[in-house]
């Protein structure tokens, strides 16, 4: 068996997602933290959450972010 040196799921793209307990039903609000960089961002909607992840992936070192999010 040969092990690949690069993971299919790189650590650079590992996040902790914390949801707010006081959010109203149907609302998506909380905080996301990149486990490698420690950078935290708060979000108040699904759109903000996706935009935050997209910004984080765009700021990744060359070769790490290969997917473009809308």
mmCIF file as Biopython writes it, N, C-alpha, C and O atoms, coordinates in Angstrom:
data_model
#
loop_
_atom_site.group_PDB
_atom_site.id
_atom_site.type_symbol
_atom_site.label_atom_id
_atom_site.label_alt_id
_atom_site.label_comp_id
_atom_site.label_asym_id
_atom_site.label_entity_id
_atom_site.label_seq_id
_atom_site.pdbx_PDB_ins_code
_atom_site.Cartn_x
_atom_site.Cartn_y
_atom_site.Cartn_z
_atom_site.occupancy
_atom_site.B_iso_or_equiv
_atom_site.auth_seq_id
_atom_site.auth_asym_id
_atom_site.pdbx_PDB_model_num
ATOM 1   N N  . UNK A ? 1  ? 0.844   -1.176 0.000  1.0 0.0 1  A 1 
ATOM 2   C CA . UNK A ? 1  ? 0.000   0.000  0.000  1.0 0.0 1  A 1 
ATOM 3   C C  . UNK A ? 1  ? 0.888   1.238  0.000  1.0 0.0 1  A 1 
ATOM 4   O O  . UNK A ? 1  ? 1.848   1.320  0.767  1.0 0.0 1  A 1 
ATOM 5   N N  . UNK A ? 2  ? 0.569   2.196  -0.859 1.0 0.0 2  A 1 
ATOM 6   C CA . UNK A ? 2  ? 1.323   3.433  -0.954 1.0 0.0 2  A 1 
ATOM 7   C C  . UNK A ? 2  ? 0.506   4.559  -0.332 1.0 0.0 2  A 1 
ATOM 8   O O  . UNK A ? 2  ? -0.669  4.732  -0.653 1.0 0.0 2  A 1 
ATOM 9   N N  . UNK A ? 3  ? 1.130   5.320  0.555  1.0 0.0 3  A 1 
ATOM 10  C CA . UNK A ? 3  ? 0.460   6.460  1.169  1.0 0.0 3  A 1 
ATOM 11  C C  . UNK A ? 3  ? 0.770   7.721  0.380  1.0 0.0 3  A 1 
ATOM 12  O O  . UNK A ? 3  ? 1.912   7.945  -0.020 1.0 0.0 3  A 1 
ATOM 13  N N  . UNK A ? 4  ? -0.229  8.529  0.162  1.0 0.0 4  A 1 
ATOM 14  C CA . UNK A ? 4  ? -0.037  9.792  -0.547 1.0 0.0 4  A 1 
ATOM 15  C C  . UNK A ? 4  ? 0.484   10.834 0.442  1.0 0.0 4  A 1 
ATOM 16  O O  . UNK A ? 4  ? -0.015  10.922 1.564  1.0 0.0 4  A 1 
ATOM 17  N N  . UNK A ? 5  ? 1.484   11.626 0.036  1.0 0.0 5  A 1 
ATOM 18  C CA . UNK A ? 5  ? 2.028   12.635 0.944  1.0 0.0 5  A 1 
ATOM 19  C C  . UNK A ? 5  ? 1.049   13.777 1.212  1.0 0.0 5  A 1 
ATOM 20  O O  . UNK A ? 5  ? 1.120   14.419 2.260  1.0 0.0 5  A 1 
ATOM 21  N N  . UNK A ? 6  ? 0.132   14.036 0.268  1.0 0.0 6  A 1 
ATOM 22  C CA . UNK A ? 6  ? -0.837  15.108 0.443  1.0 0.0 6  A 1 
ATOM 23  C C  . UNK A ? 6  ? -2.190  14.515 0.820  1.0 0.0 6  A 1 
ATOM 24  O O  . UNK A ? 6  ? -2.661  13.563 0.198  1.0 0.0 6  A 1 
ATOM 25  N N  . UNK A ? 7  ? -2.793  15.082 1.830  1.0 0.0 7  A 1 
ATOM 26  C CA . UNK A ? 7  ? -4.096  14.616 2.281  1.0 0.0 7  A 1 
ATOM 27  C C  . UNK A ? 7  ? -5.194  15.109 1.350  1.0 0.0 7  A 1 
ATOM 28  O O  . UNK A ? 7  ? -5.096  16.195 0.779  1.0 0.0 7  A 1 
ATOM 29  N N  . UNK A ? 8  ? -6.221  14.318 1.205  1.0 0.0 8  A 1 
ATOM 30  C CA . UNK A ? 8  ? -7.395  14.732 0.442  1.0 0.0 8  A 1 
ATOM 31  C C  . UNK A ? 8  ? -8.098  15.880 1.170  1.0 0.0 8  A 1 
ATOM 32  O O  . UNK A ? 8  ? -8.764  16.710 0.551  1.0 0.0 8  A 1 
ATOM 33  N N  . UNK A ? 9  ? -7.938  15.910 2.479  1.0 0.0 9  A 1 
ATOM 34  C CA . UNK A ? 9  ? -8.545  16.941 3.318  1.0 0.0 9  A 1 
ATOM 35  C C  . UNK A ? 9  ? -7.438  17.657 4.089  1.0 0.0 9  A 1 
ATOM 36  O O  . UNK A ? 9  ? -7.152  17.286 5.227  1.0 0.0 9  A 1 
ATOM 37  N N  . UNK A ? 10 ? -6.805  18.679 3.493  1.0 0.0 10 A 1 
ATOM 38  C CA . UNK A ? 10 ? -5.676  19.344 4.155  1.0 0.0 10 A 1 
ATOM 39  C C  . UNK A ? 10 ? -6.088  20.053 5.444  1.0 0.0 10 A 1 
ATOM 40  O O  . UNK A ? 10 ? -7.189  20.595 5.544  1.0 0.0 10 A 1 
ATOM 41  N N  . UNK A ? 11 ? -5.199  20.040 6.418  1.0 0.0 11 A 1 
ATOM 42  C CA . UNK A ? 11 ? -5.464  20.697 7.701  1.0 0.0 11 A 1 
ATOM 43  C C  . UNK A ? 11 ? -5.745  22.177 7.538  1.0 0.0 11 A 1 
ATOM 44  O O  . UNK A ? 11 ? -6.486  22.753 8.335  1.0 0.0 11 A 1 
ATOM 45  N N  . UNK A ? 12 ? -5.174  22.803 6.529  1.0 0.0 12 A 1 
ATOM 46  C CA . UNK A ? 12 ? -5.367  24.239 6.301  1.0 0.0 12 A 1 
ATOM 47  C C  . UNK A ? 12 ? -6.849  24.570 6.134  1.0 0.0 12 A 1 
ATOM 48  O O  . UNK A ? 12 ? -7.257  25.712 6.340  1.0 0.0 12 A 1 
ATOM 49  N N  . UNK A ? 13 ? -7.640  23.590 5.767  1.0 0.0 13 A 1 
ATOM 50  C CA . UNK A ? 13 ? -9.071  23.812 5.541  1.0 0.0 13 A 1 
ATOM 51  C C  . UNK A ? 13 ? -9.921  23.200 6.650  1.0 0.0 13 A 1 
ATOM 52  O O  . UNK A ? 13 ? -11.043 22.755 6.406  1.0 0.0 13 A 1 
ATOM 53  N N  . UNK A ? 14 ? -9.389  23.181 7.853  1.0 0.0 14 A 1 
ATOM 54  C CA . UNK A ? 14 ? -10.131 22.652 9.007  1.0 0.0 14 A 1 
ATOM 55  C C  . UNK A ? 14 ? -10.694 23.818 9.810  1.0 0.0 14 A 1 
ATOM 56  O O  . UNK A ? 14 ? -9.978  24.766 10.132 1.0 0.0 14 A 1 
ATOM 57  N N  . UNK A ? 15 ? -11.970 23.739 10.125 1.0 0.0 15 A 1 
ATOM 58  C CA . UNK A ? 15 ? -12.655 24.831 10.813 1.0 0.0 15 A 1 
ATOM 59  C C  . UNK A ? 15 ? -13.463 24.320 12.000 1.0 0.0 15 A 1 
ATOM 60  O O  . UNK A ? 15 ? -13.887 23.166 12.047 1.0 0.0 15 A 1 
ATOM 61  N N  . UNK A ? 16 ? -13.658 25.228 12.958 1.0 0.0 16 A 1 
ATOM 62  C CA . UNK A ? 16 ? -14.624 25.010 14.027 1.0 0.0 16 A 1 
ATOM 63  C C  . UNK A ? 16 ? -15.750 25.995 13.756 1.0 0.0 16 A 1 
ATOM 64  O O  . UNK A ? 16 ? -15.514 27.185 13.546 1.0 0.0 16 A 1 
ATOM 65  N N  . UNK A ? 17 ? -16.961 25.491 13.765 1.0 0.0 17 A 1 
ATOM 66  C CA . UNK A ? 17 ? -18.136 26.314 13.526 1.0 0.0 17 A 1 
ATOM 67  C C  . UNK A ? 17 ? -18.947 26.346 14.811 1.0 0.0 17 A 1 
ATOM 68  O O  . UNK A ? 17 ? -19.404 25.307 15.289 1.0 0.0 17 A 1 
ATOM 69  N N  . UNK A ? 18 ? -19.127 27.543 15.371 1.0 0.0 18 A 1 
ATOM 70  C CA . UNK A ? 18 ? -19.920 27.700 16.593 1.0 0.0 18 A 1 
ATOM 71  C C  . UNK A ? 18 ? -21.168 28.496 16.248 1.0 0.0 18 A 1 
ATOM 72  O O  . UNK A ? 18 ? -21.094 29.607 15.721 1.0 0.0 18 A 1 
ATOM 73  N N  . UNK A ? 19 ? -22.314 27.904 16.557 1.0 0.0 19 A 1 
ATOM 74  C CA . UNK A ? 19 ? -23.586 28.552 16.266 1.0 0.0 19 A 1 
ATOM 75  C C  . UNK A ? 19 ? -24.089 29.295 17.494 1.0 0.0 19 A 1 
ATOM 76  O O  . UNK A ? 19 ? -23.926 28.833 18.623 1.0 0.0 19 A 1 
ATOM 77  N N  . UNK A ? 20 ? -24.701 30.448 17.264 1.0 0.0 20 A 1 
ATOM 78  C CA . UNK A ? 20 ? -25.246 31.240 18.374 1.0 0.0 20 A 1 
ATOM 79  C C  . UNK A ? 20 ? -26.500 30.568 18.929 1.0 0.0 20 A 1 
ATOM 80  O O  . UNK A ? 20 ? -27.359 30.111 18.174 1.0 0.0 20 A 1 
ATOM 81  N N  . UNK A ? 21 ? -26.591 30.516 20.238 1.0 0.0 21 A 1 
ATOM 82  C CA . UNK A ? 21 ? -27.757 29.885 20.871 1.0 0.0 21 A 1 
ATOM 83  C C  . UNK A ? 21 ? -28.977 30.801 20.860 1.0 0.0 21 A 1 
ATOM 84  O O  . UNK A ? 21 ? -30.104 30.331 21.018 1.0 0.0 21 A 1 
ATOM 85  N N  . UNK A ? 22 ? -28.763 32.108 20.674 1.0 0.0 22 A 1 
ATOM 86  C CA . UNK A ? 22 ? -29.884 33.049 20.698 1.0 0.0 22 A 1 
ATOM 87  C C  . UNK A ? 22 ? -30.389 33.412 19.298 1.0 0.0 22 A 1 
ATOM 88  O O  . UNK A ? 22 ? -31.187 34.338 19.153 1.0 0.0 22 A 1 
ATOM 89  N N  . UNK A ? 23 ? -29.937 32.699 18.279 1.0 0.0 23 A 1 
ATOM 90  C CA . UNK A ? 23 ? -30.407 32.965 16.920 1.0 0.0 23 A 1 
ATOM 91  C C  . UNK A ? 23 ? -31.861 32.509 16.788 1.0 0.0 23 A 1 
ATOM 92  O O  . UNK A ? 23 ? -32.265 31.504 17.373 1.0 0.0 23 A 1 
ATOM 93  N N  . UNK A ? 24 ? -32.626 33.253 16.021 1.0 0.0 24 A 1 
ATOM 94  C CA . UNK A ? 24 ? -34.024 32.888 15.812 1.0 0.0 24 A 1 
ATOM 95  C C  . UNK A ? 24 ? -34.108 31.699 14.857 1.0 0.0 24 A 1 
ATOM 96  O O  . UNK A ? 24 ? -33.179 31.464 14.084 1.0 0.0 24 A 1 
ATOM 97  N N  . UNK A ? 25 ? -35.211 30.947 14.902 1.0 0.0 25 A 1 
ATOM 98  C CA . UNK A ? 25 ? -35.355 29.797 13.998 1.0 0.0 25 A 1 
ATOM 99  C C  . UNK A ? 25 ? -35.183 30.214 12.534 1.0 0.0 25 A 1 
ATOM 100 O O  . UNK A ? 25 ? -35.743 31.220 12.097 1.0 0.0 25 A 1 
ATOM 101 N N  . UNK A ? 26 ? -34.426 29.453 11.806 1.0 0.0 26 A 1 
ATOM 102 C CA . UNK A ? 26 ? -34.166 29.755 10.404 1.0 0.0 26 A 1 
ATOM 103 C C  . UNK A ? 26 ? -33.017 30.718 10.186 1.0 0.0 26 A 1 
ATOM 104 O O  . UNK A ? 26 ? -32.616 30.954 9.046  1.0 0.0 26 A 1 
ATOM 105 N N  . UNK A ? 27 ? -32.485 31.274 11.255 1.0 0.0 27 A 1 
ATOM 106 C CA . UNK A ? 27 ? -31.365 32.216 11.144 1.0 0.0 27 A 1 
ATOM 107 C C  . UNK A ? 27 ? -30.050 31.467 11.352 1.0 0.0 27 A 1 
ATOM 108 O O  . UNK A ? 27 ? -29.963 30.580 12.202 1.0 0.0 27 A 1 
ATOM 109 N N  . UNK A ? 28 ? -29.049 31.819 10.588 1.0 0.0 28 A 1 
ATOM 110 C CA . UNK A ? 28 ? -27.737 31.198 10.704 1.0 0.0 28 A 1 
ATOM 111 C C  . UNK A ? 28 ? -26.767 32.265 11.194 1.0 0.0 28 A 1 
ATOM 112 O O  . UNK A ? 28 ? -26.419 33.179 10.448 1.0 0.0 28 A 1 
ATOM 113 N N  . UNK A ? 29 ? -26.332 32.152 12.440 1.0 0.0 29 A 1 
ATOM 114 C CA . UNK A ? 29 ? -25.420 33.141 13.013 1.0 0.0 29 A 1 
ATOM 115 C C  . UNK A ? 29 ? -24.449 32.441 13.942 1.0 0.0 29 A 1 
ATOM 116 O O  . UNK A ? 29 ? -24.804 31.484 14.630 1.0 0.0 29 A 1 
ATOM 117 N N  . UNK A ? 30 ? -23.221 32.929 13.952 1.0 0.0 30 A 1 
ATOM 118 C CA . UNK A ? 30 ? -22.221 32.329 14.826 1.0 0.0 30 A 1 
ATOM 119 C C  . UNK A ? 30 ? -20.828 32.804 14.502 1.0 0.0 30 A 1 
ATOM 120 O O  . UNK A ? 30 ? -20.626 33.938 14.069 1.0 0.0 30 A 1 
ATOM 121 N N  . UNK A ? 31 ? -19.857 31.915 14.717 1.0 0.0 31 A 1 
ATOM 122 C CA . UNK A ? 31 ? -18.453 32.239 14.496 1.0 0.0 31 A 1 
ATOM 123 C C  . UNK A ? 31 ? -17.766 31.030 13.865 1.0 0.0 31 A 1 
ATOM 124 O O  . UNK A ? 31 ? -18.069 29.884 14.196 1.0 0.0 31 A 1 
ATOM 125 N N  . UNK A ? 32 ? -16.846 31.303 12.961 1.0 0.0 32 A 1 
ATOM 126 C CA . UNK A ? 32 ? -16.040 30.255 12.340 1.0 0.0 32 A 1 
ATOM 127 C C  . UNK A ? 32 ? -14.575 30.547 12.644 1.0 0.0 32 A 1 
ATOM 128 O O  . UNK A ? 32 ? -14.131 31.695 12.600 1.0 0.0 32 A 1 
ATOM 129 N N  . UNK A ? 33 ? -13.833 29.484 12.955 1.0 0.0 33 A 1 
ATOM 130 C CA . UNK A ? 33 ? -12.409 29.641 13.265 1.0 0.0 33 A 1 
ATOM 131 C C  . UNK A ? 33 ? -11.605 28.640 12.444 1.0 0.0 33 A 1 
ATOM 132 O O  . UNK A ? 33 ? -11.923 27.452 12.413 1.0 0.0 33 A 1 
ATOM 133 N N  . UNK A ? 34 ? -10.563 29.127 11.783 1.0 0.0 34 A 1 
ATOM 134 C CA . UNK A ? 34 ? -9.641  28.254 11.058 1.0 0.0 34 A 1 
ATOM 135 C C  . UNK A ? 34 ? -8.710  27.638 12.091 1.0 0.0 34 A 1 
ATOM 136 O O  . UNK A ? 34 ? -8.041  28.363 12.827 1.0 0.0 34 A 1 
ATOM 137 N N  . UNK A ? 35 ? -8.657  26.317 12.160 1.0 0.0 35 A 1 
ATOM 138 C CA . UNK A ? 35 ? -7.875  25.637 13.192 1.0 0.0 35 A 1 
ATOM 139 C C  . UNK A ? 35 ? -6.373  25.798 13.019 1.0 0.0 35 A 1 
ATOM 140 O O  . UNK A ? 35 ? -5.631  25.702 13.996 1.0 0.0 35 A 1 
ATOM 141 N N  . UNK A ? 36 ? -5.911  26.039 11.806 1.0 0.0 36 A 1 
ATOM 142 C CA . UNK A ? 36 ? -4.474  26.192 11.569 1.0 0.0 36 A 1 
ATOM 143 C C  . UNK A ? 36 ? -4.021  27.620 11.834 1.0 0.0 36 A 1 
ATOM 144 O O  . UNK A ? 36 ? -3.027  27.835 12.528 1.0 0.0 36 A 1 
ATOM 145 N N  . UNK A ? 37 ? -4.742  28.604 11.284 1.0 0.0 37 A 1 
ATOM 146 C CA . UNK A ? 37 ? -4.327  30.002 11.421 1.0 0.0 37 A 1 
ATOM 147 C C  . UNK A ? 37 ? -4.855  30.647 12.696 1.0 0.0 37 A 1 
ATOM 148 O O  . UNK A ? 37 ? -4.292  31.633 13.173 1.0 0.0 37 A 1 
ATOM 149 N N  . UNK A ? 38 ? -5.931  30.100 13.249 1.0 0.0 38 A 1 
ATOM 150 C CA . UNK A ? 38 ? -6.538  30.684 14.439 1.0 0.0 38 A 1 
ATOM 151 C C  . UNK A ? 38 ? -7.427  31.880 14.142 1.0 0.0 38 A 1 
ATOM 152 O O  . UNK A ? 38 ? -8.019  32.455 15.056 1.0 0.0 38 A 1 
ATOM 153 N N  . UNK A ? 39 ? -7.528  32.261 12.875 1.0 0.0 39 A 1 
ATOM 154 C CA . UNK A ? 39 ? -8.349  33.412 12.509 1.0 0.0 39 A 1 
ATOM 155 C C  . UNK A ? 39 ? -9.822  33.104 12.747 1.0 0.0 39 A 1 
ATOM 156 O O  . UNK A ? 39 ? -10.319 32.041 12.376 1.0 0.0 39 A 1 
ATOM 157 N N  . UNK A ? 40 ? -10.514 34.066 13.379 1.0 0.0 40 A 1 
ATOM 158 C CA . UNK A ? 40 ? -11.934 33.910 13.687 1.0 0.0 40 A 1 
ATOM 159 C C  . UNK A ? 40 ? -12.731 34.998 12.983 1.0 0.0 40 A 1 
ATOM 160 O O  . UNK A ? 40 ? -12.286 36.140 12.870 1.0 0.0 40 A 1 
ATOM 161 N N  . UNK A ? 41 ? -13.913 34.625 12.513 1.0 0.0 41 A 1 
ATOM 162 C CA . UNK A ? 41 ? -14.821 35.587 11.889 1.0 0.0 41 A 1 
ATOM 163 C C  . UNK A ? 41 ? -16.235 35.281 12.352 1.0 0.0 41 A 1 
ATOM 164 O O  . UNK A ? 41 ? -16.637 34.121 12.441 1.0 0.0 41 A 1 
ATOM 165 N N  . UNK A ? 42 ? -16.974 36.327 12.641 1.0 0.0 42 A 1 
ATOM 166 C CA . UNK A ? 42 ? -18.384 36.159 12.996 1.0 0.0 42 A 1 
ATOM 167 C C  . UNK A ? 42 ? -19.222 36.309 11.737 1.0 0.0 42 A 1 
ATOM 168 O O  . UNK A ? 42 ? -18.830 37.004 10.799 1.0 0.0 42 A 1 
ATOM 169 N N  . UNK A ? 43 ? -20.378 35.653 11.721 1.0 0.0 43 A 1 
ATOM 170 C CA . UNK A ? 43 ? -21.287 35.747 10.581 1.0 0.0 43 A 1 
ATOM 171 C C  . UNK A ? 43 ? -22.712 35.830 11.103 1.0 0.0 43 A 1 
ATOM 172 O O  . UNK A ? 43 ? -23.025 35.335 12.185 1.0 0.0 43 A 1 
ATOM 173 N N  . UNK A ? 44 ? -23.578 36.472 10.304 1.0 0.0 44 A 1 
ATOM 174 C CA . UNK A ? 44 ? -24.973 36.646 10.695 1.0 0.0 44 A 1 
ATOM 175 C C  . UNK A ? 44 ? -25.933 36.074 9.655  1.0 0.0 44 A 1 
ATOM 176 O O  . UNK A ? 44 ? -27.144 36.280 9.740  1.0 0.0 44 A 1 
ATOM 177 N N  . UNK A ? 45 ? -25.389 35.356 8.675  1.0 0.0 45 A 1 
ATOM 178 C CA . UNK A ? 45 ? -26.230 34.726 7.652  1.0 0.0 45 A 1 
ATOM 179 C C  . UNK A ? 45 ? -25.425 33.638 6.954  1.0 0.0 45 A 1 
ATOM 180 O O  . UNK A ? 45 ? -24.203 33.572 7.082  1.0 0.0 45 A 1 
ATOM 181 N N  . UNK A ? 46 ? -26.120 32.796 6.224  1.0 0.0 46 A 1 
ATOM 182 C CA . UNK A ? 46 ? -25.447 31.761 5.457  1.0 0.0 46 A 1 
ATOM 183 C C  . UNK A ? 46 ? -24.522 32.356 4.404  1.0 0.0 46 A 1 
ATOM 184 O O  . UNK A ? 46 ? -23.443 31.827 4.137  1.0 0.0 46 A 1 
ATOM 185 N N  . UNK A ? 47 ? -24.961 33.465 3.809  1.0 0.0 47 A 1 
ATOM 186 C CA . UNK A ? 47 ? -24.136 34.144 2.807  1.0 0.0 47 A 1 
ATOM 187 C C  . UNK A ? 47 ? -22.832 34.656 3.390  1.0 0.0 47 A 1 
ATOM 188 O O  . UNK A ? 47 ? -21.774 34.544 2.771  1.0 0.0 47 A 1 
ATOM 189 N N  . UNK A ? 48 ? -22.920 35.225 4.597  1.0 0.0 48 A 1 
ATOM 190 C CA . UNK A ? 48 ? -21.709 35.715 5.260  1.0 0.0 48 A 1 
ATOM 191 C C  . UNK A ? 48 ? -20.774 34.565 5.619  1.0 0.0 48 A 1 
ATOM 192 O O  . UNK A ? 48 ? -19.554 34.702 5.521  1.0 0.0 48 A 1 
ATOM 193 N N  . UNK A ? 49 ? -21.336 33.436 6.033  1.0 0.0 49 A 1 
ATOM 194 C CA . UNK A ? 49 ? -20.519 32.264 6.358  1.0 0.0 49 A 1 
ATOM 195 C C  . UNK A ? 49 ? -19.762 31.789 5.119  1.0 0.0 49 A 1 
ATOM 196 O O  . UNK A ? 49 ? -18.555 31.558 5.180  1.0 0.0 49 A 1 
ATOM 197 N N  . UNK A ? 50 ? -20.468 31.644 3.997  1.0 0.0 50 A 1 
ATOM 198 C CA . UNK A ? 50 ? -19.822 31.197 2.763  1.0 0.0 50 A 1 
ATOM 199 C C  . UNK A ? 50 ? -18.791 32.204 2.270  1.0 0.0 50 A 1 
ATOM 200 O O  . UNK A ? 50 ? -17.726 31.815 1.792  1.0 0.0 50 A 1 
ATOM 201 N N  . UNK A ? 51 ? -19.096 33.495 2.382  1.0 0.0 51 A 1 
ATOM 202 C CA . UNK A ? 51 ? -18.141 34.528 1.970  1.0 0.0 51 A 1 
ATOM 203 C C  . UNK A ? 51 ? -16.886 34.480 2.833  1.0 0.0 51 A 1 
ATOM 204 O O  . UNK A ? 51 ? -15.779 34.679 2.331  1.0 0.0 51 A 1 
ATOM 205 N N  . UNK A ? 52 ? -17.050 34.221 4.113  1.0 0.0 52 A 1 
ATOM 206 C CA . UNK A ? 52 ? -15.912 34.124 5.026  1.0 0.0 52 A 1 
ATOM 207 C C  . UNK A ? 52 ? -15.009 32.953 4.650  1.0 0.0 52 A 1 
ATOM 208 O O  . UNK A ? 52 ? -13.785 33.087 4.636  1.0 0.0 52 A 1 
ATOM 209 N N  . UNK A ? 53 ? -15.612 31.811 4.347  1.0 0.0 53 A 1 
ATOM 210 C CA . UNK A ? 53 ? -14.828 30.642 3.940  1.0 0.0 53 A 1 
ATOM 211 C C  . UNK A ? 53 ? -14.121 30.931 2.617  1.0 0.0 53 A 1 
ATOM 212 O O  . UNK A ? 53 ? -12.953 30.577 2.449  1.0 0.0 53 A 1 
ATOM 213 N N  . UNK A ? 54 ? -14.814 31.566 1.683  1.0 0.0 54 A 1 
ATOM 214 C CA . UNK A ? 54 ? -14.212 31.896 0.390  1.0 0.0 54 A 1 
ATOM 215 C C  . UNK A ? 54 ? -13.013 32.819 0.568  1.0 0.0 54 A 1 
ATOM 216 O O  . UNK A ? 54 ? -11.973 32.604 -0.054 1.0 0.0 54 A 1 
ATOM 217 N N  . UNK A ? 55 ? -13.144 33.852 1.415  1.0 0.0 55 A 1 
ATOM 218 C CA . UNK A ? 55 ? -12.016 34.761 1.675  1.0 0.0 55 A 1 
ATOM 219 C C  . UNK A ? 55 ? -10.843 34.004 2.269  1.0 0.0 55 A 1 
ATOM 220 O O  . UNK A ? 55 ? -9.692  34.238 1.901  1.0 0.0 55 A 1 
ATOM 221 N N  . UNK A ? 56 ? -11.137 33.096 3.189  1.0 0.0 56 A 1 
ATOM 222 C CA . UNK A ? 56 ? -10.074 32.325 3.827  1.0 0.0 56 A 1 
ATOM 223 C C  . UNK A ? 56 ? -9.351  31.453 2.802  1.0 0.0 56 A 1 
ATOM 224 O O  . UNK A ? 56 ? -8.123  31.375 2.817  1.0 0.0 56 A 1 
ATOM 225 N N  . UNK A ? 57 ? -10.091 30.804 1.922  1.0 0.0 57 A 1 
ATOM 226 C CA . UNK A ? 57 ? -9.475  29.952 0.907  1.0 0.0 57 A 1 
ATOM 227 C C  . UNK A ? 57 ? -8.676  30.769 -0.105 1.0 0.0 57 A 1 
ATOM 228 O O  . UNK A ? 57 ? -7.631  30.324 -0.578 1.0 0.0 57 A 1 
ATOM 229 N N  . UNK A ? 58 ? -9.168  31.966 -0.437 1.0 0.0 58 A 1 
ATOM 230 C CA . UNK A ? 58 ? -8.445  32.834 -1.372 1.0 0.0 58 A 1 
ATOM 231 C C  . UNK A ? 58 ? -7.127  33.315 -0.783 1.0 0.0 58 A 1 
ATOM 232 O O  . UNK A ? 58 ? -6.177  33.570 -1.523 1.0 0.0 58 A 1 
ATOM 233 N N  . UNK A ? 59 ? -7.059  33.443 0.538  1.0 0.0 59 A 1 
ATOM 234 C CA . UNK A ? 59 ? -5.835  33.922 1.179  1.0 0.0 59 A 1 
ATOM 235 C C  . UNK A ? 59 ? -4.861  32.789 1.468  1.0 0.0 59 A 1 
ATOM 236 O O  . UNK A ? 59 ? -3.783  33.025 2.014  1.0 0.0 59 A 1 
ATOM 237 N N  . UNK A ? 60 ? -5.230  31.556 1.106  1.0 0.0 60 A 1 
ATOM 238 C CA . UNK A ? 60 ? -4.368  30.391 1.339  1.0 0.0 60 A 1 
ATOM 239 C C  . UNK A ? 60 ? -3.129  30.484 0.461  1.0 0.0 60 A 1 
ATOM 240 O O  . UNK A ? 60 ? -3.164  31.115 -0.596 1.0 0.0 60 A 1 
ATOM 241 N N  . UNK A ? 61 ? -2.032  29.859 0.891  1.0 0.0 61 A 1 
ATOM 242 C CA . UNK A ? 61 ? -0.821  29.838 0.063  1.0 0.0 61 A 1 
ATOM 243 C C  . UNK A ? 61 ? -1.108  29.242 -1.310 1.0 0.0 61 A 1 
ATOM 244 O O  . UNK A ? 61 ? -2.013  28.422 -1.463 1.0 0.0 61 A 1 
ATOM 245 N N  . UNK A ? 62 ? -0.328  29.660 -2.309 1.0 0.0 62 A 1 
ATOM 246 C CA . UNK A ? 62 ? -0.499  29.152 -3.676 1.0 0.0 62 A 1 
ATOM 247 C C  . UNK A ? 62 ? -0.549  27.639 -3.689 1.0 0.0 62 A 1 
ATOM 248 O O  . UNK A ? 62 ? 0.214   26.967 -2.995 1.0 0.0 62 A 1 
ATOM 249 N N  . UNK A ? 63 ? -1.462  27.116 -4.491 1.0 0.0 63 A 1 
ATOM 250 C CA . UNK A ? 63 ? -1.569  25.673 -4.640 1.0 0.0 63 A 1 
ATOM 251 C C  . UNK A ? 63 ? -2.493  25.030 -3.637 1.0 0.0 63 A 1 
ATOM 252 O O  . UNK A ? 63 ? -2.862  23.867 -3.800 1.0 0.0 63 A 1 
ATOM 253 N N  . UNK A ? 64 ? -2.882  25.760 -2.593 1.0 0.0 64 A 1 
ATOM 254 C CA . UNK A ? 64 ? -3.741  25.163 -1.580 1.0 0.0 64 A 1 
ATOM 255 C C  . UNK A ? 64 ? -5.214  25.393 -1.883 1.0 0.0 64 A 1 
ATOM 256 O O  . UNK A ? 64 ? -6.042  24.515 -1.639 1.0 0.0 64 A 1 
ATOM 257 N N  . UNK A ? 65 ? -5.548  26.556 -2.407 1.0 0.0 65 A 1 
ATOM 258 C CA . UNK A ? 65 ? -6.946  26.865 -2.702 1.0 0.0 65 A 1 
ATOM 259 C C  . UNK A ? 65 ? -7.179  26.683 -4.196 1.0 0.0 65 A 1 
ATOM 260 O O  . UNK A ? 65 ? -6.829  27.554 -4.991 1.0 0.0 65 A 1 
ATOM 261 N N  . UNK A ? 66 ? -7.757  25.579 -4.569 1.0 0.0 66 A 1 
ATOM 262 C CA . UNK A ? 66 ? -7.971  25.284 -5.978 1.0 0.0 66 A 1 
ATOM 263 C C  . UNK A ? 66 ? -9.427  25.427 -6.371 1.0 0.0 66 A 1 
ATOM 264 O O  . UNK A ? 66 ? -9.762  25.319 -7.550 1.0 0.0 66 A 1 
ATOM 265 N N  . UNK A ? 67 ? -10.288 25.665 -5.414 1.0 0.0 67 A 1 
ATOM 266 C CA . UNK A ? 67 ? -11.710 25.769 -5.685 1.0 0.0 67 A 1 
ATOM 267 C C  . UNK A ? 67 ? -12.146 27.213 -5.547 1.0 0.0 67 A 1 
ATOM 268 O O  . UNK A ? 67 ? -11.811 27.867 -4.559 1.0 0.0 67 A 1 
ATOM 269 N N  . UNK A ? 68 ? -12.883 27.720 -6.513 1.0 0.0 68 A 1 
ATOM 270 C CA . UNK A ? 68 ? -13.396 29.078 -6.451 1.0 0.0 68 A 1 
ATOM 271 C C  . UNK A ? 68 ? -14.860 29.014 -6.056 1.0 0.0 68 A 1 
ATOM 272 O O  . UNK A ? 68 ? -15.661 28.333 -6.697 1.0 0.0 68 A 1 
ATOM 273 N N  . UNK A ? 69 ? -15.201 29.728 -4.999 1.0 0.0 69 A 1 
ATOM 274 C CA . UNK A ? 69 ? -16.592 29.785 -4.558 1.0 0.0 69 A 1 
ATOM 275 C C  . UNK A ? 69 ? -17.227 31.048 -5.099 1.0 0.0 69 A 1 
ATOM 276 O O  . UNK A ? 69 ? -16.540 32.060 -5.237 1.0 0.0 69 A 1 
ATOM 277 N N  . UNK A ? 70 ? -18.520 31.026 -5.413 1.0 0.0 70 A 1 
ATOM 278 C CA . UNK A ? 70 ? -19.199 32.220 -5.936 1.0 0.0 70 A 1 
ATOM 279 C C  . UNK A ? 70 ? -19.287 33.313 -4.900 1.0 0.0 70 A 1 
ATOM 280 O O  . UNK A ? 70 ? -19.828 34.384 -5.178 1.0 0.0 70 A 1 
#
